[in-house]
C-alpha cells in the first residue's frame, strides 16, 4: 500500500511539473517578444545591411525590435548607458555588437547575471561568463587579404594595413591574421595605422602614408568606409588604377562600382545579412529555453575580385535597393 501511495505521489509531481512547464511556455509565446539590437557605428553601411536582416527576421517571427546606435566605436559609455536602460526596461533579450571588447565587460556580466538572454554578434565583449556568440573569423579575414596582396606583389612591397579601431576585438583579429601571414615573406613591409572607421580617416591616413612612403604598393582595409577613403586617396595621388592595390571588406558604400571601375582590386565577403537573421533566431530560441549558452557559431568568408563579381551568391549579403534605414 505504501509503495502504491508513493508511486501515485510521484506521478502527481511529474504531472504538476509538466503542467507548469506548459503554462510557462504558453506565457512566453502568448505575449509579443521585445528584443533590442545594439550596434557601435550605425552610419557604417555594413550595419545598415545588417539592420535589414534583423528587421526582416523579427517581422517573420513576430518579434518587436528596438534598434540602438552608439554613434561610433569611441562611444563606449553611451552604449553602456543604453544597456543599463534596457535592463531597467525589462527587455526580453539583447543582440550586441560591442563598441569595446574590454570596456563593455562589466555591463555584459551584469546582463548575464540577471539572466537576460544575450547574443553577441560579431563584435565581441571579453566576458568570461557563458554567452551565445555568432562571430566572423577575423584571423581568416586578415589572412585572405594578405594572401591576395602578397600574391599580386610577388612577395615584395610596402603595404599599409588599416585595421580600424584598436579597442575592437574583430579589428585585432583581422590585423593579427594579416601580419602573421605576411611575416613569412621578408620582402613585404607592413605599416599599421589604427583609425576610426570612416572615409575621412581612411583618406587622410593613406594620404599621409603616401607622403612618407611614396613606394606604397597596397592597402588592406577593415571596413567599407575605410576602403572608400583609401580609394579616394589613391585617386587623388595621381596613381593609375592598379598601381596601388586596395583590398577591402564587403561591397557596401559604392565599393562595387569602385571594383567595376578598377580602383578596388578585391574584397572579403561574408553573408552578413544572413548572420543578422541567425542572431535573431538564436536569441529567440534562448528566450524560449530552446538554446542555452555557451555557444560559439562562426560564419564563412570568401574573397571576390572583378572577375568573380557577377558569379557569387548574393542572397545572404544584399538587401533591396528600395529598403533604406
C-alpha positions as CSV (number, residue, x, y, z in Angstrom):
1,X,0.0,0.0,0.0
2,X,2.8,2.4,0.9
3,X,4.6,1.6,-2.3
4,X,1.4,2.3,-4.3
5,X,0.8,5.6,-2.5
6,X,4.4,6.7,-3.1
7,X,4.1,5.7,-6.8
8,X,0.9,7.8,-7.2
9,X,2.5,10.8,-5.4
10,X,5.4,10.6,-7.8
11,X,3.1,10.5,-10.8
12,X,1.3,13.6,-9.5
13,X,4.5,15.5,-9.0
14,X,5.5,14.8,-12.6
15,X,2.1,15.8,-13.9
16,X,2.2,19.1,-12.0
17,X,5.7,19.8,-13.3
18,X,4.6,19.2,-16.9
19,X,1.5,21.4,-16.4
20,X,3.6,24.3,-15.0
21,X,6.1,23.8,-17.8
22,X,3.5,24.1,-20.4
23,X,2.0,27.1,-18.8
24,X,5.4,28.8,-18.8
25,X,6.0,28.1,-22.4
26,X,2.5,29.3,-23.3
27,X,3.2,32.6,-21.5
28,X,6.4,33.1,-23.5
29,X,4.7,32.5,-26.8
30,X,1.4,34.4,-25.9
31,X,3.0,37.8,-25.5
32,X,4.9,39.5,-28.2
33,X,8.6,39.3,-27.5
34,X,10.6,42.6,-27.5
35,X,14.3,42.5,-28.2
36,X,17.0,45.2,-28.6
37,X,19.8,45.3,-31.2
38,X,22.8,47.5,-30.3
39,X,25.4,48.4,-32.9
40,X,28.5,50.6,-32.4
41,X,28.5,52.6,-35.6
42,X,25.2,52.7,-37.4
43,X,26.3,55.0,-40.2
44,X,28.5,52.3,-41.5
45,X,26.7,50.7,-44.5
46,X,27.6,47.3,-43.0
47,X,25.2,47.9,-40.2
48,X,22.6,49.3,-42.5
49,X,22.6,45.9,-44.3
50,X,22.6,44.0,-41.0
51,X,19.6,46.1,-39.8
52,X,17.7,44.8,-42.8
53,X,18.5,41.3,-41.7
54,X,17.5,41.9,-38.1
55,X,14.2,43.6,-39.0
56,X,13.1,41.1,-41.6
57,X,13.7,38.2,-39.3
58,X,11.9,39.9,-36.4
59,X,8.9,40.5,-38.7
60,X,8.9,36.9,-39.8
61,X,9.0,35.7,-36.2
62,X,6.5,38.3,-34.9
63,X,9.1,39.9,-32.6
64,X,9.2,43.6,-31.8
65,X,12.7,45.1,-32.3
66,X,14.3,48.2,-30.8
67,X,17.5,49.5,-32.5
68,X,20.2,51.4,-30.7
69,X,23.3,53.0,-32.3
70,X,26.2,54.1,-30.1
71,X,27.2,56.6,-32.8
72,X,30.8,55.5,-33.1
73,X,33.2,52.9,-31.7
74,X,34.6,55.5,-29.3
75,X,31.2,56.0,-27.6
76,X,31.7,53.1,-25.1
77,X,29.9,54.9,-22.3
78,X,26.9,55.7,-24.4
79,X,26.5,52.0,-25.3
80,X,26.9,51.0,-21.6
81,X,24.1,53.5,-20.8
82,X,21.9,52.0,-23.5
83,X,22.4,48.6,-22.0
84,X,21.7,49.8,-18.5
85,X,18.5,51.4,-19.6
86,X,17.4,48.1,-21.3
87,X,18.0,46.2,-18.1
88,X,15.6,48.6,-16.3
89,X,13.1,48.4,-19.2
90,X,12.8,44.6,-18.7
91,X,13.7,43.7,-22.3
92,X,13.2,40.1,-23.3
93,X,16.6,39.8,-25.0
94,X,19.6,41.6,-26.5
95,X,21.8,41.3,-29.5
96,X,25.0,43.2,-29.0
97,X,27.8,44.4,-31.3
98,X,30.2,45.8,-28.7
99,X,31.9,49.2,-29.0
100,X,34.8,47.8,-27.0
101,X,35.9,44.3,-26.2
102,X,37.2,45.2,-22.7
103,X,35.1,48.3,-21.8
104,X,31.8,46.5,-22.1
105,X,32.6,43.5,-19.9
106,X,31.2,44.8,-16.6
107,X,27.8,45.7,-18.1
108,X,27.7,42.4,-20.1
109,X,28.5,40.5,-17.0
110,X,25.6,42.2,-15.2
111,X,23.2,41.3,-18.1
112,X,24.2,37.7,-17.9
113,X,23.9,37.6,-14.1
114,X,20.4,39.0,-14.4
115,X,19.6,36.1,-16.8
116,X,18.7,38.4,-19.6
117,X,19.1,36.4,-22.9
118,X,22.0,37.8,-24.9
119,X,23.7,37.1,-28.2
120,X,27.0,38.8,-29.0
121,X,27.0,39.4,-32.8
122,X,30.4,39.7,-34.4
123,X,32.0,42.5,-32.2
124,X,32.9,40.7,-29.1
125,X,32.9,41.6,-25.4
126,X,35.5,39.7,-23.4
127,X,33.2,38.4,-20.8
128,X,34.1,35.1,-19.3
129,X,30.6,34.2,-18.4
130,X,28.7,31.7,-20.7
131,X,27.0,33.5,-23.6
132,X,25.8,32.9,-27.1
133,X,28.1,34.3,-29.8
134,X,27.8,34.5,-33.6
135,X,31.1,35.6,-35.0
136,X,33.2,36.3,-38.0
137,X,36.6,34.6,-38.2
138,X,38.7,37.8,-38.1
139,X,42.0,36.0,-38.4
140,X,40.9,34.3,-41.6
141,X,39.6,37.6,-43.0
142,X,43.0,39.2,-42.4
143,X,44.8,36.2,-44.0
144,X,42.6,36.3,-47.1
145,X,43.6,39.9,-47.7
146,X,47.2,39.1,-47.1
147,X,47.2,36.1,-49.5
148,X,45.8,38.3,-52.3
149,X,48.2,41.2,-51.7
150,X,51.3,39.0,-51.2
151,X,50.5,37.0,-54.4
152,X,50.0,40.1,-56.5
153,X,53.1,41.9,-55.2
154,X,55.0,38.6,-55.7
155,X,56.2,38.7,-52.2
156,X,57.8,42.2,-52.2
157,X,56.5,45.7,-51.4
158,X,55.2,48.2,-48.8
159,X,51.7,47.5,-47.5
160,X,49.5,49.7,-45.3
161,X,47.0,47.9,-43.0
162,X,44.1,49.9,-41.8
163,X,42.6,47.6,-39.2
164,X,40.1,50.1,-37.8
165,X,39.6,51.0,-34.1
166,X,42.2,49.3,-31.8
167,X,39.7,48.6,-29.0
168,X,37.5,46.3,-31.2
169,X,38.3,42.6,-30.9
170,X,37.4,41.9,-34.6
171,X,39.9,44.5,-35.7
172,X,42.6,43.0,-33.6
173,X,41.9,39.5,-35.0
174,X,42.0,40.7,-38.6
175,X,45.2,42.6,-38.0
176,X,46.8,39.5,-36.4
177,X,45.7,37.4,-39.4
178,X,47.3,39.7,-41.9
179,X,50.6,40.2,-40.1
180,X,51.1,36.5,-39.2
181,X,50.7,35.6,-42.8
182,X,52.8,38.4,-44.2
183,X,55.7,37.8,-41.8
184,X,56.6,34.7,-43.8
185,X,57.6,37.0,-46.7
186,X,60.6,39.1,-45.7
187,X,60.1,41.3,-48.8
188,X,56.7,42.5,-47.5
189,X,56.9,45.6,-45.3
190,X,53.8,46.1,-43.2
191,X,52.8,49.5,-41.9
192,X,49.8,49.5,-39.4
193,X,47.7,52.6,-38.7
194,X,44.8,52.2,-36.2
195,X,42.0,54.7,-37.0
196,X,38.3,55.3,-36.6
197,X,36.1,53.6,-39.2
198,X,35.3,56.5,-41.5
199,X,36.0,57.6,-45.1
200,X,37.8,60.7,-43.8
201,X,40.1,58.6,-41.6
202,X,40.9,56.3,-44.5
203,X,41.6,59.1,-46.9
204,X,43.8,61.2,-44.5
205,X,45.8,58.2,-43.3
206,X,46.5,57.0,-46.8
207,X,47.5,60.5,-48.0
208,X,49.9,60.8,-45.0
209,X,51.5,57.4,-45.6
210,X,51.9,58.1,-49.4
211,X,53.9,61.3,-48.5
212,X,56.1,59.3,-46.1
213,X,56.2,56.2,-48.2
214,X,55.8,57.0,-51.9
215,X,56.7,53.4,-52.7
216,X,53.4,52.2,-51.1
217,X,52.1,49.2,-53.2
218,X,48.9,48.1,-51.3
219,X,46.3,49.0,-48.7
220,X,44.2,46.5,-46.7
221,X,41.1,47.9,-45.1
222,X,38.8,46.8,-42.2
223,X,35.5,48.4,-43.3
224,X,33.7,49.9,-46.3
225,X,34.1,53.5,-45.0
226,X,37.9,53.0,-44.7
227,X,38.0,51.3,-48.1
228,X,36.2,54.2,-49.8
229,X,38.5,56.7,-48.1
230,X,41.6,54.8,-49.1
231,X,40.5,54.6,-52.8
232,X,39.8,58.4,-52.7
233,X,43.4,59.0,-51.5
234,X,44.8,56.7,-54.2
235,X,42.8,58.6,-56.9
236,X,43.9,62.0,-55.6
237,X,47.5,60.9,-55.6
238,X,47.5,60.6,-59.4
239,X,48.2,56.9,-59.3
240,X,46.7,54.8,-62.1
241,X,44.2,52.1,-61.5
242,X,46.0,49.1,-60.0
243,X,49.3,50.9,-59.2
244,X,48.3,50.7,-55.6
245,X,46.3,47.6,-54.7
246,X,43.3,48.1,-52.4
247,X,41.6,45.2,-50.7
248,X,38.5,45.9,-48.5
249,X,35.6,44.1,-46.8
250,X,32.1,43.7,-48.2
251,X,30.6,45.7,-51.2
252,X,28.8,48.5,-49.4
253,X,29.1,52.2,-49.7
254,X,29.7,52.2,-53.5
255,X,32.5,49.6,-53.3
256,X,31.0,47.5,-56.1
257,X,31.2,50.5,-58.5
258,X,34.9,51.1,-57.5
259,X,35.6,47.4,-58.2
260,X,34.0,47.5,-61.6
261,X,36.0,50.6,-62.5
262,X,39.2,49.0,-61.4
263,X,40.0,51.1,-58.3
264,X,39.2,48.2,-55.8
265,X,41.0,45.0,-56.6
266,X,39.5,42.6,-54.1
267,X,37.2,42.4,-51.1
268,X,36.5,39.8,-48.4
269,X,32.8,38.9,-48.1
270,X,30.6,37.2,-45.7
271,X,26.8,36.7,-45.6
272,X,26.3,39.5,-43.0
273,X,22.6,39.8,-43.6
274,X,22.0,36.1,-43.0
275,X,24.3,36.4,-40.0
276,X,21.9,39.1,-38.5
277,X,18.9,36.8,-39.2
278,X,20.6,33.9,-37.4
279,X,21.4,36.1,-34.5
280,X,17.7,36.8,-34.1
281,X,16.8,33.2,-34.4
282,X,19.4,32.3,-31.8
283,X,18.1,34.9,-29.3
284,X,14.5,33.8,-29.7
285,X,15.5,30.2,-29.1
286,X,17.4,31.3,-25.9
287,X,14.4,33.3,-24.7
288,X,12.2,30.2,-25.2
289,X,14.6,27.9,-23.4
290,X,15.5,26.0,-26.6
291,X,19.1,27.1,-26.7
292,X,21.5,27.6,-23.8
293,X,24.9,29.2,-23.6
294,X,27.7,28.9,-24.1
295,X,27.7,28.6,-27.9
296,X,30.1,29.9,-30.4
297,X,28.8,30.0,-34.0
298,X,31.4,31.0,-36.7
299,X,30.4,32.1,-40.2
300,X,32.1,31.6,-43.5
301,X,34.2,34.1,-45.6
302,X,35.3,34.3,-49.2
303,X,37.2,36.7,-51.4
304,X,35.9,38.2,-54.6
305,X,37.5,40.2,-57.4
306,X,36.2,41.9,-60.5
307,X,36.4,38.5,-62.3
308,X,34.1,36.9,-59.8
309,X,31.9,39.9,-59.0
310,X,28.9,38.6,-61.1
311,X,29.4,35.0,-60.1
312,X,28.9,34.7,-56.4
313,X,25.7,34.0,-54.4
314,X,24.4,37.4,-53.0
315,X,21.3,36.2,-51.1
316,X,22.9,36.5,-47.7
317,X,24.7,39.8,-48.3
318,X,22.4,42.0,-50.4
319,X,19.2,43.9,-49.5
320,X,16.6,45.5,-51.9
321,X,17.6,48.9,-53.2
322,X,14.3,50.4,-52.1
323,X,15.0,49.5,-48.5
324,X,16.9,52.2,-46.6
325,X,17.1,53.0,-43.0
